[in-house]
């Protein structure tokens, strides 16, 4: 065999590389198992044992293994396998634009920004591109003829690159570059903060083309702490403070107005605003001391349109801010401060912190000492000189940490923050300040949290489904192909080794969908061997020697294998391009698997087989039970195509009707919302729980939010979905929803379950074992990308088939079959989502399943088309119908074996792979079944009907009763 030596060298080198990559994972696992065996469930003892065992070294000659280094290099596990948090942060681009325009108050600019905020909710374009579009539209409509280089816009001291005559296109380019640089700065700040948190194997990535940053932190338990750390912009500002005498007349006016217009201000007309303020208890430079339970009402009053309109000139731009936390002397209240603002709400001092340290004041209270940068130091000096004897507020992200009176001017930029800190709170603040400030605010637009217990269960389910699927394939392939099947199994084991090694080497994260991708890759590896062995069997039946039969079997199978692998690789590429999170992981795993399958099942398997055959040894390609299966099977498929058309037409009409009448159950990926998987200590009634939560999740105006509770897996687990407060992307909104969820479920939980236990249950305990949040903007992006992915896949497949088979009729047949498969799967999900005991939502996973099915279906179709193309060259005496029937009939063995083994694999994952994968695998089961059917009865039939043209260039001879013939069109 030519190239055998090169293939062997490549296989050995690749094997050594993979071994070197996987050894750290094996060694780290070995050390951790030893520590667990000694420490049991005692976490403190476990850490001591890890520290002790970490001193050991394993010298393998070519490498030394240390636990700490091995832990850093071990294969990364996704959240669904390890637990932790994944958040998608979005940097506020409006803030960035305001900063670049030096907080301009130009009305055209403000209107364009407001309009952009609205448009962005339903757009996949970047914020800045939408802003420029809206600015041009408004500028033109109002006839103002403003240039972007105008001093009121980007032609200011902030952007020195923009001159008075800089063209708009050039200004756009400069602004985009500056915003991209700011997002880059935010990325570095976020990464530094995460490093300070001591996260193990964090994954921080920028999302290309957006102002979003993806952060994955496996193993993290304190979710609120993580979100707070990531969202805090560290925007340290210093403001002048207005006090009670200035505010009292306004407060009195509000009190009087509530009695008249309380309803439009969001409160009852009998509310006494002055009583809410508790001015008699005020001990600071604030303007009110409000009970925690009354802060929401005070916010509604102050922020209402009526409240805003009543402001006198001296407080027109005043910002009301709350204290960071309750004072030590009054733990049930928050101080409200009146911050003296200005037209652009730019703080007098807005400088970054160079250093921050924990210290103690004269009363031994924890404080934070800071040194500002040069710009901040100058501004701080000016502000303190101006306000000697008056209060100045120190704020961080819109919260007042302290508001002391200025005793003397401070010339050196040094200052101190006090805020009734605990040691841990002070450390968190120092870490945030020390990492630097974000160039703009950040908000969590998508978040996924998986508890450690669910992660371990997912690992167990994944390993079990993987093992069962692998065992089924081994048994079947050896049963069907005998000795040749053994070589197929060896190639598959090498393939798996390469897949894991390459994934580890490229720092890919293994997820539960990734395991599904690996298992599907095993099915593809089986398909490759089936194609080769079926062709080899044909050559043996034709009377060739075993050596010649294998040579021709590999030779004739190669074209079909290449086509099948390339179409599946195309699908994986589309998934990777348009998918996010776990779907990207699935696509990457599938892509690596397809490439390695070709190398192992075609090249390595060939080298092993011919190494045996060249020594004169035999190698069976069947067993006694399977030798003659499908050998003489011939079916008049083309003659029966009209029956298939009727069946498919009925199924398609029913599917479309169901979609139109019943619609779908959309997941929060597509609609926005929150999902919580909650585990109880006993079986619960989903309808009763849903009824309780509906009353909890009422909006402020008394309307019901969307709430659904559904059994998830076992009867003591529920998946609860709601869109309550989904437009509010603050940490406080997340906490509010979790509190209401806890309150609504409290009667169904054990009596001693605290809120803390409920939010982060330990292994085996009840509470939220996973949660997911998708903001409306992200949901719209995911939905758009999902549609684009399907369209791109169909378009790419049409073009590929056209190029490979040179006839548009083949492309049309292939795409029609794929459309048929997709519609039937969608119809099944529309009809059955209310009845099935597992998740049947239309979400990202479903889109991935659809695309995977399309990839499988086209692979099946290509095998048949490839045989048709071959017979077009070799069997010119046949009628077109006979040629098609012969082609389909001759590939039945391959079609059955591939479909059967793939369905076995999918069933194993469906049954044993865990609740999260059942909906995905159900779509795959339907898709594989109908994909096999459509390849024969739809794709081939449509290609045939459009190829037949009458009696021109008639080719004589037939094997069916059909008289239609092939033309040379």
C-alpha positions, 0 to 999 in steps of 0.5 A: 500500500502506497503511503503506508509508512507516512500514515504510520509515522503520522499516526504515531506522532499524533498518538504521542502528542495526544498522550502528552496532552492527556497525561496531566488529566489522568495524573490530576484525577489520580491525585484527587481520587487518592485525596478523596479516599483519605478525606472522604466528604471532609473538605478541609481534610481533602485540601490538606491531603491535596497539598500533601500529595501535590509535593509528589512528582511522577517522572516518566522520562520524557516528562515530569508530572506535578499536581499543580501543573497537571491541574492547569493543563487537564481537560476542561469540563463544561458547567454541565459536567462540573457545575459553576457559572457562565455569564455573557456580559455586555458593555454599555455602548451608550456610555461609551458613545457619551464618553466619546462625545464628552457627554454632549447634550445635543438633542439630535445625539440624544434622540439618536441614542434613544432610538438606537436603544429601542432598535437594538432590542430586535437587531443583530447589528452592532450598537454603534452601526445602529447608532450611525444609521439612526443618527443619519436618519434623524439628522436628514429628517430634521434637516440639521446637516450635522457632521459627526466631526461637529464639536457637539459630537465627536469633534471634542478634546476627548477624540483628538484624532477627529478634526473639524473637517474630518469626513463622516466615514473616517469619524465612524472608523475612528469611533468604532476603533475606540469602542473596540479598544474600550471593550478590549480594556473591559476584557482585561479588567474582567480577566484580572478580577477573575484571577483575583477571585481564585477561579480554577480554569476560568474561560474568558473570551470576547464575542467577536463583532459585539461588545460582549464578553463570555465568562465561564467559571467552573466550580464557583458556588457563590453566584451573587458574588461572581455577578457583583464582581463582574458587573461592578464597573468600579466607576469611582466618583466624587460629588457635591451633596445637597442637604435637607434644607434644599430638598425639604420644599420639594419633599413637601410638594411631593407629599401634597401631590401624592394625595391627588396623583398617587396612582400615576406616581405608582403608590396609593393616594394615602401614602404620606411621603414625609413619614417614609423619609424618617428625617428625625432619625437622620444622622448623616449628610443624607436627606432621608433615612428610609426603611428597607421595605419602603425604598421601592415606594420612594424610588417610584415617587422620585422617578415618576414623571409627576415627581420629575416635573415638580422639581424646582430649578435648584434640583433639576439635575439632582441624582438621588442615590442610596447608601451602600448598605444600612448604617451600623446603628440602624440595620433596617434602613438605608440612607438616601442622598441627594447628589448635586448633578449637572446637565450632562451628569458628569461627576466633578471627579471621575478618576481611576484608582492606582492603588487600593488597600485595606486599612483601619480608622481611629476607631479600628473600623475597616476602611479602604485607602486609595491613591487616585491617578494624576487626573483624579488627583487634580480634580479631587484637589479642586473639589475639596478646595471648593467644599471645605466644611461641606459634605462630598459623596464618594460613590461607586457604581451609583451607590454612596459609600461615604459622604463626610464633610471636607476638613481641608483641601486634599492635594495628593489624590489620597482618600479613604472610603468607609462604609461599615465594611466587613473584612470580606467586603473590603477585600472584594472592593480592593480587588475590584478597584485594584483590577481597574475600572470598566470603561462603561457599565456592564450588565449580565444579558445571559447567565447559566448556573449549574450546581455541583450535584447536577454536574456530577449527575451529568458526568455519570449519565454521560459516561453511562450513555457513552459506555452503552453506546460504545458497547452496542456498536462494538457488538453489532459491528463485529457480529455483522462484519466479523474479522473486518469489524474487529479492525473497525473497532480498533480504528474507532478506539484510536479515533476516540483517543485522538479526539480527546487528545486534540480537544485537550491540545486546543484547550476545548471544553468538554460538555454534555452536548460535546459527549453527544457529538463524540458518540455521534462521531462513533456512529459516523465512524461505523458508517465509514466502515460500513460503506467500505465493507459493503463495497468490498462484499460486492467485489467478493461476490463479483468473484475477485480475490480477497486482496483485490476486493478490499483494494476496489472496496476502498477505492470505490467507497472513497468518493461517497465517504469524502462527500459524506464527511464534507457535508457533515463538516459543512454542518458542523462549520455552520453550527460553530459559526452561528451557535453559542456556548454548548452548541459551539462545543458540540460543533467543535467536537463533531468537526474534530471527530469527522476529521479524525474519523476519516484519518482512522477509518480510511487511512489507518484502518486501510494500513492495518487491513492491508498489512494483514492481507499482504502477509497472505492472511485472510480477513472475513467481511461477513459472518454466517448470519449476515453474509447474504443479507440484502445481497439480492434485494431489489425493490421498484422504489421509483414505481412506488414513489407516488405512494411516498409523495402522498404519505409525505404530503399528508405528513407535511400538511398535518405538520404545517397545520399543527404549527399554524394552530398549536405553535411551539413551546419556545425556550427562553433562548428564543423568547428571553426569560429565566429557567430554574431546575428545582429539586424537592425532597418529595414528589410535587404536583407541577400544576399546584406549584405553578398556581402558587408562583403565578400569584408571586410573579405579578408585575407592579401593575397587577398583571401576571407574568408568564410562569410555567412549571413542568416535571423535569426528569423525576417527579421530585424535580421541576423546571420553572420558567418565567419572564418576570423582570426579564427586562431588568438586567441588574443583580437586584432583579435576579435576587428579587426573582430568586426570593419570590421563587423561594417564597412561593416554594417554601411550603413544599421545601423542608422546614429548615431550608434557608434562602442560602441553602435554596440558592446553592444546595450542597450535594443531595440537598433540595433547592435550585440545582441549575438556572439559566437567564437569557435577556431579550436582546440575546434571545433575539440574536440567538433566534436570528442566528438559528434561522440563519444557520438553517438557511446557510446549511441548506444553501451550502448543501445545495451548492455543494451537491450542484458542484459535486454532481453537476446537475441542479436536479440532484441539488433540488432533490437533496434540499427538498428532502431536507426541507421535508425532514425539517418540517416533519420534525417541527410538526412533531414538536408542535403536536407533542410538546404538551404531552411528552414527559421531557423538554420539547422546547424550540431552542438552541439545542433544537436548532443544533439537532435539526442541523445535525439531522440535515447533515446525516440526511444529506450524508445518506442522500449523497451515498445514493446519488454517488451510486447513481452517478457511478451507474450513469457511467457504467450501466448505460443500457438501463432506463433511468427508472431502472438505474435509480432502482438499481442504485438505491437497492444496491445501497440498502445494506449500507443504509440499514446498517448505518441507520440501525447503529445510529439509532442504537447510539441515539437511543442509548443517549436518550435513555441514559444520557440525562434529562438535558439531552432527551429533547435533543435526542428525540429530534435526532430519532425522528430525524434519522428515521425520516432522513433515511426515508426521505433520502430514498423516497423524496430526494431520489424521486424528485431528482428522477422526476426532474431528470426525465425529459422524454425520448431525446437521446434514448438509452435502450434497456430497462430493469423495471416496467418504467419506460422513461429514459435518461437524456443528456441534458 
